[in-house]
Amino acid sequence: MKTFSAKAASTMILVSGAIAFGAQTQSSLDTESTIHAIAQTIKEKYVYPDTGDQIAQMLLENLSLGNYDDMNKQALAQSLREDLVDLSHDLHFGVRVLPDGWEPPSREDDNEDELLRNGPQAPYGFNSVQRLSGNIGYIELLGFNQASYVHDTVEAAMQLLQGSQSIIFDLRSNGGGDPETVQLISSYLFDSSTPTHLNSLYSRPNDTTTEYWTHDQINTDLVMKDVPVYVLTSGRTFSAAEEFSYNLKNLKRATLIGETTGGGAHPVESHIIDNQLMIVIPTARAISPITGTNWEGTGVSPHIESVAADALNIAIEKSLQASLQSGDMSARWGLATLKSENDPIVLSSKQRTEFVGSYGQREIRATDHGLEYRRKGVSDWNPILCIEKDQFVIDGFKGFIMEFTRDKAGNIDGVNGLYQQGHTDRSSRDE
């Protein structure tokens, strides 16, 4: 989640240890000065004052014990980060080494330094936007980049997915970003005429609380308030991606599938210490209007727990089953594809023999590996995969199902060709 402010923009604050603790050269690091500056900043800024006091005291005690002696900048940064997380259990803490000769960015155009930019650049985290088999909308989102950048991209994605039977948001590799982008995307998923309170953020430095509601500053014609939503999560799903998941879960707007998320609910500020180190300090906390708390340290638990790698197939299957139960017969083809690609039925040699034969222009033969099909004089032999009892699809070919029929004695007497376009044909088994 990005740094808290009215515009949810990253904040960089320069902290000079030399002011209070003596001058130092730019290229060298005065460890005592640096630790004192970091401790004081945490004491003043950390989201929980009591914990901030404890962390500051711990750093100074470690300094007095010589725990940070004779360390170069990289080793010190790593040691500090480990100590900060160990005491606070707050994964948003970070300490980074700045390049030698680093200078603060110019503020003339109010641009952020590239080092402080959050999330990927264009296409702004939208790694994939597509329509899966069975009319399922799919968005793989790697980050919630700044809302001002992604507004048009979000609208384009929602335009592309219009008419989808359901939407899957894949956040399994999403490390977070801007809460305003969470707000922006969520606004397409709720009734635009009635704002929905998603989340609030309390900032300790400002002692203010900002509420985030869905809004109508979007193309409201693209709102999909009744379309089922699935969110895929993993242990790497973090920060703003967790907020998106947590909000939709508590508002009963989405089904979460996958793993419990990473557990980071604290927006941050980046503080520069003597142009040597950048320390990332959690300065704010999320407050759900429904639970009154957040997911810090616990993560967001899914409705359906699975290893992350299986989450997409589970979501697709759940979506297609729901569509089929609602009377959407087109979902049958998506289920057939899913079954054939991930879990085809393995037939014994005896079972395969039942299907072997000629059915008019259609012909089935058995091999050591399974069954093959061809249309005489029209196509080569192609493997076929069993997806249900007496039902097969041609491997790699979508939109066609072969459904074998049996007589009263249970013997196969023909095959029906079922086409996604809606028509069927029948071929009786040759005597």
C-alpha beads as a LAMMPS data file, in Angstrom:
LAMMPS data file: protein, C-alpha beads

431 atoms
430 bonds

1 atom types
1 bond types

-500.0 500.0 xlo xhi
-500.0 500.0 ylo yhi
-500.0 500.0 zlo zhi

Masses

1 110.0

Atoms # bond

1 1 1 0.000 0.000 0.000
2 1 1 1.346 3.387 -0.864
3 1 1 2.194 6.131 1.547
4 1 1 -0.810 7.737 3.205
5 1 1 -1.825 11.222 2.165
6 1 1 -4.920 12.922 0.879
7 1 1 -3.847 11.853 -2.621
8 1 1 -2.261 8.592 -1.484
9 1 1 1.070 9.693 -2.978
10 1 1 4.463 8.401 -1.875
11 1 1 6.219 10.648 0.589
12 1 1 9.953 11.162 0.835
13 1 1 11.248 13.013 3.874
14 1 1 14.896 13.966 4.289
15 1 1 16.277 13.363 7.780
16 1 1 19.803 14.601 8.449
17 1 1 21.550 12.927 11.329
18 1 1 24.237 15.583 11.020
19 1 1 21.876 18.216 12.354
20 1 1 21.716 16.689 15.774
21 1 1 24.650 14.363 15.900
22 1 1 27.571 15.934 14.048
23 1 1 28.696 16.284 10.454
24 1 1 29.803 13.414 8.222
25 1 1 30.981 13.007 4.659
26 1 1 28.489 11.956 2.023
27 1 1 30.385 8.831 1.000
28 1 1 30.911 7.473 4.518
29 1 1 28.382 6.449 7.110
30 1 1 28.468 7.628 10.717
31 1 1 26.698 4.636 12.305
32 1 1 25.960 6.345 15.625
33 1 1 24.478 9.408 13.943
34 1 1 22.454 7.237 11.569
35 1 1 20.965 4.992 14.278
36 1 1 20.002 7.983 16.413
37 1 1 18.300 9.632 13.426
38 1 1 16.415 6.438 12.534
39 1 1 15.346 5.825 16.129
40 1 1 14.026 9.364 16.512
41 1 1 12.130 9.199 13.231
42 1 1 10.478 5.909 14.151
43 1 1 9.613 7.251 17.592
44 1 1 7.846 10.214 16.009
45 1 1 6.247 8.547 12.992
46 1 1 5.466 4.854 13.535
47 1 1 1.760 4.132 13.378
48 1 1 1.604 2.761 16.933
49 1 1 3.336 5.188 19.359
50 1 1 4.058 2.648 22.102
51 1 1 5.611 0.224 19.654
52 1 1 7.539 3.072 18.066
53 1 1 9.025 3.944 21.453
54 1 1 10.021 0.307 22.005
55 1 1 11.630 0.057 18.578
56 1 1 13.601 3.270 19.105
57 1 1 14.827 2.052 22.486
58 1 1 15.817 -1.312 21.007
59 1 1 17.868 0.316 18.265
60 1 1 19.727 2.496 20.748
61 1 1 20.399 -0.485 23.017
62 1 1 21.743 -2.497 20.097
63 1 1 23.947 0.453 19.191
64 1 1 25.349 0.668 22.717
65 1 1 26.058 -3.079 22.677
66 1 1 28.082 -2.686 19.507
67 1 1 25.691 -4.775 17.396
68 1 1 26.099 -2.413 14.449
69 1 1 29.858 -1.847 14.707
70 1 1 32.153 -2.396 11.716
71 1 1 29.312 -2.824 9.232
72 1 1 29.257 -1.431 5.749
73 1 1 26.092 0.259 4.535
74 1 1 24.609 -2.870 2.963
75 1 1 25.174 -5.031 6.037
76 1 1 23.812 -2.314 8.330
77 1 1 20.691 -1.902 6.227
78 1 1 20.027 -5.631 6.288
79 1 1 20.625 -5.896 10.032
80 1 1 18.371 -2.920 10.771
81 1 1 15.552 -4.280 8.630
82 1 1 15.726 -7.659 10.379
83 1 1 15.653 -6.000 13.810
84 1 1 12.734 -3.733 12.905
85 1 1 10.599 -6.571 11.563
86 1 1 11.578 -8.906 14.404
87 1 1 10.320 -6.500 17.055
88 1 1 7.282 -5.088 15.261
89 1 1 6.264 -8.059 13.063
90 1 1 5.464 -5.353 10.526
91 1 1 6.639 -6.414 7.066
92 1 1 6.257 -2.891 5.687
93 1 1 9.460 -1.783 7.421
94 1 1 12.311 -1.462 4.982
95 1 1 15.882 -0.151 4.893
96 1 1 17.624 0.427 1.572
97 1 1 21.077 1.643 0.655
98 1 1 21.163 4.698 -1.608
99 1 1 23.767 4.877 -4.379
100 1 1 26.933 6.845 -3.663
101 1 1 26.454 10.446 -4.667
102 1 1 22.672 10.232 -4.451
103 1 1 20.960 13.605 -4.314
104 1 1 17.327 14.346 -3.414
105 1 1 15.074 14.817 -6.474
106 1 1 14.186 18.245 -7.718
107 1 1 10.767 19.434 -6.554
108 1 1 10.346 21.963 -9.340
109 1 1 7.917 19.751 -11.237
110 1 1 6.737 17.827 -8.192
111 1 1 7.821 14.532 -9.760
112 1 1 8.891 11.639 -7.569
113 1 1 12.339 10.183 -7.895
114 1 1 12.301 6.932 -9.854
115 1 1 13.658 5.150 -6.794
116 1 1 10.469 5.991 -4.929
117 1 1 7.960 5.091 -7.630
118 1 1 5.583 2.360 -6.576
119 1 1 4.675 -0.567 -8.754
120 1 1 5.369 -1.435 -12.373
121 1 1 5.248 1.001 -15.269
122 1 1 2.989 0.683 -18.323
123 1 1 0.869 -1.360 -18.681
124 1 1 0.627 -0.356 -15.033
125 1 1 0.428 -3.816 -13.574
126 1 1 -2.193 -5.142 -15.974
127 1 1 -0.233 -8.188 -17.057
128 1 1 -3.182 -9.896 -18.750
129 1 1 -6.750 -8.937 -19.592
130 1 1 -8.646 -11.574 -21.534
131 1 1 -11.834 -13.586 -21.900
132 1 1 -11.361 -17.228 -20.962
133 1 1 -13.306 -20.170 -22.342
134 1 1 -16.833 -20.140 -20.934
135 1 1 -17.095 -16.332 -21.149
136 1 1 -15.055 -15.678 -18.025
137 1 1 -13.334 -12.307 -17.721
138 1 1 -9.784 -12.521 -16.400
139 1 1 -7.462 -9.785 -15.116
140 1 1 -3.979 -10.617 -13.888
141 1 1 -2.905 -7.575 -11.919
142 1 1 0.698 -7.380 -10.710
143 1 1 0.348 -4.059 -8.871
144 1 1 -2.049 -1.232 -8.059
145 1 1 -0.152 1.583 -9.735
146 1 1 -1.109 5.200 -9.128
147 1 1 -4.729 5.931 -9.946
148 1 1 -3.808 8.957 -12.048
149 1 1 -1.788 6.670 -14.334
150 1 1 -4.187 3.750 -14.625
151 1 1 -7.615 5.391 -14.943
152 1 1 -7.807 4.878 -18.710
153 1 1 -6.286 1.393 -18.505
154 1 1 -8.878 0.303 -15.943
155 1 1 -11.681 1.634 -18.134
156 1 1 -10.276 -0.190 -21.164
157 1 1 -10.062 -3.444 -19.208
158 1 1 -13.656 -3.131 -18.046
159 1 1 -14.748 -2.331 -21.597
160 1 1 -13.057 -5.486 -22.863
161 1 1 -14.753 -7.674 -20.260
162 1 1 -18.287 -6.394 -20.777
163 1 1 -20.792 -9.237 -20.941
164 1 1 -18.601 -11.683 -19.024
165 1 1 -20.433 -14.287 -16.972
166 1 1 -17.934 -13.701 -14.150
167 1 1 -14.644 -11.894 -13.510
168 1 1 -11.467 -13.323 -11.989
169 1 1 -8.924 -10.931 -10.475
170 1 1 -5.593 -12.729 -10.220
171 1 1 -3.607 -11.083 -7.403
172 1 1 -1.298 -14.000 -6.646
173 1 1 1.810 -11.981 -7.600
174 1 1 0.510 -8.562 -6.578
175 1 1 2.649 -6.749 -3.988
176 1 1 0.389 -3.737 -3.494
177 1 1 0.226 -0.107 -4.553
178 1 1 -2.180 2.800 -4.378
179 1 1 -5.388 2.594 -2.300
180 1 1 -6.997 5.030 -4.718
181 1 1 -6.565 2.417 -7.451
182 1 1 -8.243 -0.139 -5.193
183 1 1 -11.045 2.395 -4.898
184 1 1 -11.091 2.999 -8.673
185 1 1 -11.340 -0.651 -9.706
186 1 1 -13.842 -1.430 -6.951
187 1 1 -16.110 1.350 -8.217
188 1 1 -16.804 -0.766 -11.318
189 1 1 -18.060 -3.619 -9.125
190 1 1 -20.760 -1.862 -7.098
191 1 1 -23.901 0.132 -7.808
192 1 1 -22.610 3.504 -8.990
193 1 1 -25.717 5.298 -7.726
194 1 1 -25.050 4.310 -4.103
195 1 1 -21.496 4.856 -2.757
196 1 1 -20.086 1.936 -0.791
197 1 1 -17.615 2.504 2.041
198 1 1 -14.619 0.309 1.254
199 1 1 -11.958 1.204 3.793
200 1 1 -10.460 3.992 5.890
201 1 1 -6.850 4.942 6.577
202 1 1 -5.687 6.601 9.787
203 1 1 -2.429 8.598 9.560
204 1 1 -0.491 9.089 12.766
205 1 1 1.693 11.989 11.472
206 1 1 -1.388 13.903 10.343
207 1 1 -3.732 12.515 13.012
208 1 1 -6.390 12.290 10.311
209 1 1 -8.594 9.558 8.880
210 1 1 -9.400 9.344 5.178
211 1 1 -12.369 7.297 4.035
212 1 1 -12.399 5.472 0.696
213 1 1 -15.774 4.999 -0.986
214 1 1 -16.756 3.747 -4.412
215 1 1 -17.530 6.673 -6.696
216 1 1 -19.085 7.575 -10.040
217 1 1 -15.996 9.316 -11.481
218 1 1 -15.782 6.452 -13.983
219 1 1 -17.640 5.328 -17.081
220 1 1 -20.717 4.152 -15.192
221 1 1 -22.031 2.365 -18.295
222 1 1 -19.319 -0.231 -17.674
223 1 1 -20.268 -0.998 -14.067
224 1 1 -20.774 -4.733 -13.442
225 1 1 -22.410 -4.707 -10.043
226 1 1 -24.126 -8.098 -10.435
227 1 1 -21.359 -10.059 -12.144
228 1 1 -19.833 -12.718 -9.836
229 1 1 -16.259 -11.895 -8.821
230 1 1 -13.452 -14.256 -7.840
231 1 1 -10.127 -13.091 -6.361
232 1 1 -7.039 -15.304 -6.445
233 1 1 -4.539 -14.908 -3.596
234 1 1 -1.202 -16.265 -2.439
235 1 1 1.249 -15.683 0.371
236 1 1 2.834 -13.024 -1.870
237 1 1 -0.407 -11.059 -2.162
238 1 1 0.395 -7.998 -0.064
239 1 1 -0.678 -4.553 1.073
240 1 1 -3.121 -2.844 -1.338
241 1 1 -3.788 -6.215 -3.003
242 1 1 -4.805 -7.460 0.431
243 1 1 -7.010 -4.426 0.909
244 1 1 -8.826 -5.173 -2.352
245 1 1 -9.320 -8.783 -1.214
246 1 1 -10.300 -7.841 2.342
247 1 1 -12.767 -5.176 1.231
248 1 1 -14.558 -7.393 -1.274
249 1 1 -14.625 -10.316 1.133
250 1 1 -16.181 -8.296 3.957
251 1 1 -18.662 -6.681 1.583
252 1 1 -19.600 -10.163 0.318
253 1 1 -18.808 -9.065 -3.222
254 1 1 -16.214 -11.706 -4.115
255 1 1 -15.157 -15.281 -3.492
256 1 1 -11.487 -15.522 -2.494
257 1 1 -9.563 -18.617 -3.624
258 1 1 -5.962 -19.558 -2.840
259 1 1 -3.678 -18.936 0.111
260 1 1 -3.798 -16.612 3.098
261 1 1 -2.180 -13.326 2.099
262 1 1 1.031 -11.780 3.449
263 1 1 -0.435 -9.619 6.221
264 1 1 0.561 -5.991 5.596
265 1 1 -2.022 -3.280 6.307
266 1 1 0.134 -0.246 7.092
267 1 1 0.825 2.503 4.525
268 1 1 4.329 3.912 4.666
269 1 1 6.534 6.964 4.385
270 1 1 10.074 6.858 2.993
271 1 1 12.665 8.794 5.000
272 1 1 16.159 9.578 3.703
273 1 1 18.929 9.513 6.302
274 1 1 21.898 11.728 5.333
275 1 1 21.521 10.761 1.650
276 1 1 22.887 7.339 2.648
277 1 1 19.949 5.136 3.635
278 1 1 16.249 5.100 2.905
279 1 1 14.080 3.817 5.738
280 1 1 10.494 2.887 5.002
281 1 1 8.294 3.439 8.055
282 1 1 4.649 2.366 8.438
283 1 1 2.867 5.546 9.494
284 1 1 -0.802 4.709 8.978
285 1 1 -3.238 1.831 9.333
286 1 1 -6.277 0.532 7.520
287 1 1 -9.618 0.427 9.325
288 1 1 -12.427 -1.614 7.826
289 1 1 -15.895 -0.052 8.245
290 1 1 -17.212 -3.584 8.738
291 1 1 -14.668 -5.276 11.024
292 1 1 -13.225 -2.156 12.655
293 1 1 -9.751 -3.603 12.159
294 1 1 -7.530 -4.877 9.333
295 1 1 -5.374 -7.771 8.149
296 1 1 -2.039 -6.647 9.629
297 1 1 -0.023 -9.659 10.762
298 1 1 -2.787 -12.143 9.994
299 1 1 -3.351 -11.787 6.280
300 1 1 -6.648 -12.271 4.485
301 1 1 -7.933 -15.828 4.541
302 1 1 -9.655 -17.164 1.409
303 1 1 -13.122 -18.674 1.219
304 1 1 -11.658 -21.662 -0.629
305 1 1 -8.167 -22.618 0.483
306 1 1 -5.772 -24.131 -2.045
307 1 1 -2.166 -23.905 -3.112
308 1 1 -1.745 -20.783 -5.194
309 1 1 -0.936 -22.730 -8.371
310 1 1 -4.363 -24.405 -8.326
311 1 1 -6.418 -21.303 -7.580
312 1 1 -7.138 -20.292 -11.177
313 1 1 -8.482 -23.690 -12.236
314 1 1 -10.639 -23.837 -9.118
315 1 1 -12.041 -20.381 -9.817
316 1 1 -12.765 -21.251 -13.447
317 1 1 -14.516 -24.466 -12.449
318 1 1 -16.583 -22.750 -9.738
319 1 1 -17.554 -19.992 -12.138
320 1 1 -18.558 -22.373 -14.918
321 1 1 -20.519 -24.605 -12.576
322 1 1 -22.425 -21.607 -11.254
323 1 1 -23.177 -20.452 -14.803
324 1 1 -24.342 -23.915 -15.828
325 1 1 -26.640 -24.149 -12.800
326 1 1 -28.132 -20.789 -13.729
327 1 1 -29.076 -22.156 -17.159
328 1 1 -26.131 -20.889 -19.221
329 1 1 -25.409 -23.930 -21.376
330 1 1 -22.347 -22.258 -22.920
331 1 1 -20.536 -23.016 -19.668
332 1 1 -20.533 -26.676 -20.666
333 1 1 -17.830 -25.996 -23.231
334 1 1 -15.629 -24.221 -20.774
335 1 1 -15.967 -27.106 -18.316
336 1 1 -15.086 -29.555 -21.087
337 1 1 -11.926 -27.615 -21.926
338 1 1 -10.936 -27.328 -18.264
339 1 1 -11.447 -31.032 -17.660
340 1 1 -9.525 -32.081 -20.759
341 1 1 -6.579 -29.842 -19.980
342 1 1 -6.257 -30.598 -16.281
343 1 1 -8.005 -33.800 -15.269
344 1 1 -9.044 -36.121 -18.121
345 1 1 -10.374 -39.558 -17.177
346 1 1 -7.873 -42.349 -17.751
347 1 1 -9.505 -45.438 -19.309
348 1 1 -8.253 -48.979 -18.974
349 1 1 -7.354 -51.004 -22.060
350 1 1 -10.634 -52.913 -21.733
351 1 1 -12.647 -49.697 -21.464
352 1 1 -10.940 -48.228 -24.529
353 1 1 -11.838 -51.294 -26.586
354 1 1 -15.554 -50.549 -26.123
355 1 1 -15.303 -47.409 -28.248
356 1 1 -13.185 -48.789 -31.081
357 1 1 -15.023 -49.026 -34.387
358 1 1 -16.485 -47.251 -37.369
359 1 1 -19.371 -44.815 -37.054
360 1 1 -20.218 -43.813 -40.595
361 1 1 -17.609 -41.254 -41.555
362 1 1 -16.226 -41.246 -38.008
363 1 1 -13.686 -43.794 -36.847
364 1 1 -12.148 -44.604 -33.451
365 1 1 -9.021 -46.644 -32.823
366 1 1 -7.090 -47.638 -29.693
367 1 1 -3.384 -47.043 -29.130
368 1 1 -1.040 -47.873 -26.288
369 1 1 -1.729 -44.441 -24.841
370 1 1 -5.452 -43.985 -25.376
371 1 1 -7.990 -43.437 -28.122
372 1 1 -7.713 -41.606 -31.436
373 1 1 -10.350 -40.218 -33.779
374 1 1 -10.575 -39.213 -37.419
375 1 1 -13.108 -38.430 -40.082
376 1 1 -12.454 -40.790 -42.967
377 1 1 -10.786 -39.028 -45.843
378 1 1 -11.038 -35.680 -44.094
379 1 1 -8.709 -35.555 -41.088
380 1 1 -5.662 -37.258 -39.630
381 1 1 -5.816 -39.275 -36.447
382 1 1 -6.098 -37.102 -33.333
383 1 1 -6.045 -38.105 -29.645
384 1 1 -9.358 -37.830 -27.831
385 1 1 -9.718 -37.302 -24.073
386 1 1 -12.480 -38.588 -21.828
387 1 1 -14.060 -35.817 -19.756
388 1 1 -17.132 -37.655 -18.438
389 1 1 -18.608 -41.121 -18.841
390 1 1 -18.968 -41.709 -22.615
391 1 1 -17.997 -38.090 -23.412
392 1 1 -14.798 -37.084 -25.217
393 1 1 -13.149 -34.033 -26.699
394 1 1 -10.468 -33.877 -29.370
395 1 1 -7.174 -32.916 -27.736
396 1 1 -6.461 -29.243 -28.450
397 1 1 -9.784 -28.648 -30.218
398 1 1 -12.435 -26.550 -28.479
399 1 1 -16.131 -26.310 -29.220
400 1 1 -16.851 -29.974 -30.037
401 1 1 -17.881 -32.894 -27.793
402 1 1 -18.376 -36.496 -28.826
403 1 1 -21.107 -38.164 -26.780
404 1 1 -21.351 -41.926 -27.245
405 1 1 -24.757 -43.571 -26.803
406 1 1 -25.652 -47.072 -25.680
407 1 1 -28.496 -49.473 -26.424
408 1 1 -30.662 -51.116 -23.805
409 1 1 -28.053 -53.818 -23.293
410 1 1 -25.413 -51.206 -22.526
411 1 1 -23.487 -51.600 -25.756
412 1 1 -22.271 -48.516 -27.606
413 1 1 -24.469 -47.998 -30.660
414 1 1 -23.521 -44.557 -31.922
415 1 1 -21.999 -41.171 -31.279
416 1 1 -23.527 -37.708 -31.223
417 1 1 -21.425 -34.744 -32.287
418 1 1 -22.249 -31.720 -30.114
419 1 1 -21.143 -28.323 -31.415
420 1 1 -20.775 -25.144 -29.383
421 1 1 -22.706 -23.244 -32.070
422 1 1 -25.763 -25.215 -31.003
423 1 1 -26.279 -27.929 -33.618
424 1 1 -25.722 -31.691 -33.328
425 1 1 -25.247 -34.625 -35.668
426 1 1 -25.416 -38.369 -35.141
427 1 1 -23.405 -41.262 -36.476
428 1 1 -24.622 -44.828 -35.835
429 1 1 -22.103 -47.536 -35.222
430 1 1 -21.447 -49.746 -38.267
431 1 1 -22.506 -53.378 -37.940

Bonds

1 1 1 2
2 1 2 3
3 1 3 4
4 1 4 5
5 1 5 6
6 1 6 7
7 1 7 8
8 1 8 9
9 1 9 10
10 1 10 11
11 1 11 12
12 1 12 13
13 1 13 14
14 1 14 15
15 1 15 16
16 1 16 17
17 1 17 18
18 1 18 19
19 1 19 20
20 1 20 21
21 1 21 22
22 1 22 23
23 1 23 24
24 1 24 25
25 1 25 26
26 1 26 27
27 1 27 28
28 1 28 29
29 1 29 30
30 1 30 31
31 1 31 32
32 1 32 33
33 1 33 34
34 1 34 35
35 1 35 36
36 1 36 37
37 1 37 38
38 1 38 39
39 1 39 40
40 1 40 41
41 1 41 42
42 1 42 43
43 1 43 44
44 1 44 45
45 1 45 46
46 1 46 47
47 1 47 48
48 1 48 49
49 1 49 50
50 1 50 51
51 1 51 52
52 1 52 53
53 1 53 54
54 1 54 55
55 1 55 56
56 1 56 57
57 1 57 58
58 1 58 59
59 1 59 60
60 1 60 61
61 1 61 62
62 1 62 63
63 1 63 64
64 1 64 65
65 1 65 66
66 1 66 67
67 1 67 68
68 1 68 69
69 1 69 70
70 1 70 71
71 1 71 72
72 1 72 73
73 1 73 74
74 1 74 75
75 1 75 76
76 1 76 77
77 1 77 78
78 1 78 79
79 1 79 80
80 1 80 81
81 1 81 82
82 1 82 83
83 1 83 84
84 1 84 85
85 1 85 86
86 1 86 87
87 1 87 88
88 1 88 89
89 1 89 90
90 1 90 91
91 1 91 92
92 1 92 93
93 1 93 94
94 1 94 95
95 1 95 96
96 1 96 97
97 1 97 98
98 1 98 99
99 1 99 100
100 1 100 101
101 1 101 102
102 1 102 103
103 1 103 104
104 1 104 105
105 1 105 106
106 1 106 107
107 1 107 108
108 1 108 109
109 1 109 110
110 1 110 111
111 1 111 112
112 1 112 113
113 1 113 114
114 1 114 115
115 1 115 116
116 1 116 117
117 1 117 118
118 1 118 119
119 1 119 120
120 1 120 121
121 1 121 122
122 1 122 123
123 1 123 124
124 1 124 125
125 1 125 126
126 1 126 127
127 1 127 128
128 1 128 129
129 1 129 130
130 1 130 131
131 1 131 132
132 1 132 133
133 1 133 134
134 1 134 135
135 1 135 136
136 1 136 137
137 1 137 138
138 1 138 139
139 1 139 140
140 1 140 141
141 1 141 142
142 1 142 143
143 1 143 144
144 1 144 145
145 1 145 146
146 1 146 147
147 1 147 148
148 1 148 149
149 1 149 150
150 1 150 151
151 1 151 152
152 1 152 153
153 1 153 154
154 1 154 155
155 1 155 156
156 1 156 157
157 1 157 158
158 1 158 159
159 1 159 160
160 1 160 161
161 1 161 162
162 1 162 163
163 1 163 164
164 1 164 165
165 1 165 166
166 1 166 167
167 1 167 168
168 1 168 169
169 1 169 170
170 1 170 171
171 1 171 172
172 1 172 173
173 1 173 174
174 1 174 175
175 1 175 176
176 1 176 177
177 1 177 178
178 1 178 179
179 1 179 180
180 1 180 181
181 1 181 182
182 1 182 183
183 1 183 184
184 1 184 185
185 1 185 186
186 1 186 187
187 1 187 188
188 1 188 189
189 1 189 190
190 1 190 191
191 1 191 192
192 1 192 193
193 1 193 194
194 1 194 195
195 1 195 196
196 1 196 197
197 1 197 198
198 1 198 199
199 1 199 200
200 1 200 201
201 1 201 202
202 1 202 203
203 1 203 204
204 1 204 205
205 1 205 206
206 1 206 207
207 1 207 208
208 1 208 209
209 1 209 210
210 1 210 211
211 1 211 212
212 1 212 213
213 1 213 214
214 1 214 215
215 1 215 216
216 1 216 217
217 1 217 218
218 1 218 219
219 1 219 220
220 1 220 221
221 1 221 222
222 1 222 223
223 1 223 224
224 1 224 225
225 1 225 226
226 1 226 227
227 1 227 228
228 1 228 229
229 1 229 230
230 1 230 231
231 1 231 232
232 1 232 233
233 1 233 234
234 1 234 235
235 1 235 236
236 1 236 237
237 1 237 238
238 1 238 239
239 1 239 240
240 1 240 241
241 1 241 242
242 1 242 243
243 1 243 244
244 1 244 245
245 1 245 246
246 1 246 247
247 1 247 248
248 1 248 249
249 1 249 250
250 1 250 251
251 1 251 252
252 1 252 253
253 1 253 254
254 1 254 255
255 1 255 256
256 1 256 257
257 1 257 258
258 1 258 259
259 1 259 260
260 1 260 261
261 1 261 262
262 1 262 263
263 1 263 264
264 1 264 265
265 1 265 266
266 1 266 267
267 1 267 268
268 1 268 269
269 1 269 270
270 1 270 271
271 1 271 272
272 1 272 273
273 1 273 274
274 1 274 275
275 1 275 276
276 1 276 277
277 1 277 278
278 1 278 279
279 1 279 280
280 1 280 281
281 1 281 282
282 1 282 283
283 1 283 284
284 1 284 285
285 1 285 286
286 1 286 287
287 1 287 288
288 1 288 289
289 1 289 290
290 1 290 291
291 1 291 292
292 1 292 293
293 1 293 294
294 1 294 295
295 1 295 296
296 1 296 297
297 1 297 298
298 1 298 299
299 1 299 300
300 1 300 301
301 1 301 302
302 1 302 303
303 1 303 304
304 1 304 305
305 1 305 306
306 1 306 307
307 1 307 308
308 1 308 309
309 1 309 310
310 1 310 311
311 1 311 312
312 1 312 313
313 1 313 314
314 1 314 315
315 1 315 316
316 1 316 317
317 1 317 318
318 1 318 319
319 1 319 320
320 1 320 321
321 1 321 322
322 1 322 323
323 1 323 324
324 1 324 325
325 1 325 326
326 1 326 327
327 1 327 328
328 1 328 329
329 1 329 330
330 1 330 331
331 1 331 332
332 1 332 333
333 1 333 334
334 1 334 335
335 1 335 336
336 1 336 337
337 1 337 338
338 1 338 339
339 1 339 340
340 1 340 341
341 1 341 342
342 1 342 343
343 1 343 344
344 1 344 345
345 1 345 346
346 1 346 347
347 1 347 348
348 1 348 349
349 1 349 350
350 1 350 351
351 1 351 352
352 1 352 353
353 1 353 354
354 1 354 355
355 1 355 356
356 1 356 357
357 1 357 358
358 1 358 359
359 1 359 360
360 1 360 361
361 1 361 362
362 1 362 363
363 1 363 364
364 1 364 365
365 1 365 366
366 1 366 367
367 1 367 368
368 1 368 369
369 1 369 370
370 1 370 371
371 1 371 372
372 1 372 373
373 1 373 374
374 1 374 375
375 1 375 376
376 1 376 377
377 1 377 378
378 1 378 379
379 1 379 380
380 1 380 381
381 1 381 382
382 1 382 383
383 1 383 384
384 1 384 385
385 1 385 386
386 1 386 387
387 1 387 388
388 1 388 389
389 1 389 390
390 1 390 391
391 1 391 392
392 1 392 393
393 1 393 394
394 1 394 395
395 1 395 396
396 1 396 397
397 1 397 398
398 1 398 399
399 1 399 400
400 1 400 401
401 1 401 402
402 1 402 403
403 1 403 404
404 1 404 405
405 1 405 406
406 1 406 407
407 1 407 408
408 1 408 409
409 1 409 410
410 1 410 411
411 1 411 412
412 1 412 413
413 1 413 414
414 1 414 415
415 1 415 416
416 1 416 417
417 1 417 418
418 1 418 419
419 1 419 420
420 1 420 421
421 1 421 422
422 1 422 423
423 1 423 424
424 1 424 425
425 1 425 426
426 1 426 427
427 1 427 428
428 1 428 429
429 1 429 430
430 1 430 431
